[in-house]
Amino acid sequence: MNTVKKIYADMPEIINVPKEFIHRKGEVIIILDEAVPKKASFLKDFYGSIPDFPERAPQGDFEERVPL
């Protein structure tokens, strides 16, 4: 039995198979990792969590460095 395992961080619309697998009997199993939130819902979860950033205090002057 020949097998191929491929893990996608971003599932493509079309999954290519090796040439030697084309037109042969086979089985495709897709297991989604539900622990990773979708990007859209992930951003919506944090949108508005910090209503306004506080004002930054003065950071001072840059230190003088010896050129390399």
C-alpha positions in Angstrom: 0.0 0.0 0.0 1.3 3.4 -0.9 0.5 6.3 1.4 0.9 10.0 1.4 0.4 12.2 4.4 0.2 16.0 4.1 -0.7 18.5 6.8 -2.0 21.9 5.6 -1.9 25.0 7.8 -4.3 26.6 5.3 -6.4 24.0 3.4 -6.3 24.6 -0.4 -9.4 24.4 -2.6 -7.8 21.7 -4.7 -5.7 18.9 -3.3 -3.2 17.5 -5.8 -2.3 13.8 -5.7 0.9 12.1 -7.0 0.8 11.1 -10.7 1.1 7.4 -9.8 -2.1 7.6 -7.8 -4.2 9.1 -10.6 -7.0 6.8 -12.0 -6.5 4.2 -9.3 -8.8 3.1 -6.4 -8.0 5.0 -3.2 -9.4 6.6 -0.1 -9.2 10.2 1.0 -9.7 11.1 4.7 -9.8 14.7 5.8 -9.6 15.5 9.5 -10.0 19.1 10.5 -8.1 20.4 13.6 -11.0 22.2 15.4 -8.6 23.3 18.1 -7.3 26.1 15.8 -9.8 28.9 15.5 -10.6 30.3 12.1 -8.9 33.6 11.3 -12.1 35.6 10.9 -13.6 34.4 14.2 -10.3 34.7 16.0 -10.0 38.4 15.0 -13.6 39.0 16.0 -13.0 37.5 19.4 -10.4 40.2 20.2 -11.9 43.1 18.3 -12.7 45.9 20.7 -11.1 44.1 23.7 -9.0 47.2 24.4 -11.2 50.2 23.8 -8.5 52.8 23.8 -4.7 52.6 24.3 -3.4 54.7 27.1 -1.1 57.6 26.3 2.5 56.7 26.3 4.9 58.6 28.6 7.9 60.2 27.0 10.5 57.6 26.2 13.6 59.8 26.5 16.4 60.2 24.0 18.2 57.4 22.1 21.4 56.4 23.6 24.6 57.2 21.7 26.4 54.1 20.4 29.9 53.6 19.2 29.9 52.8 15.5 31.0 49.3 14.6 
